[in-house]
Amino acid sequence: MVTIFTVHGKIELFIPDSHSLKDRRRIVNSVKTSLQKNFNISVADSSEDNVWQRATLGFALVSSNYRGLQETLDAIDRQLGNNPEFELIEMKYEYLPTISDKLSL
């Protein structure tokens, strides 16, 4: 039997040194690339265009291993919390119902 665990959530960042949308976009793109590269997750910028010092990212992560999924979320939280370019305001996420099915070949 194969079980699939899915998490989706949102990350709120405060970027104190951002003075334009270009500044915010540069930092957000760097964060997105880093998360995608290091954790193989889907990330999208859903920030409001008229706010320069705040960013909102949506993300989704899928795994067949619950423990590994939780460890990945903890590692993401640590990485975001240790970045000097921004402050992590909040990282909220929720698990979607698991999907289990027999593997058919």
Secondary structure, DSSP 8 states (H G I E B T S, - for coil): -EEEEEEEEEEEEE-TT--SHHHHHHHHHHHHHHHHHHH--EEEE---TT-SSEEEEEEEEEES-HHHHHHHHHHHHHHHHT-TT-EEEEEEEEEEEEEEE----
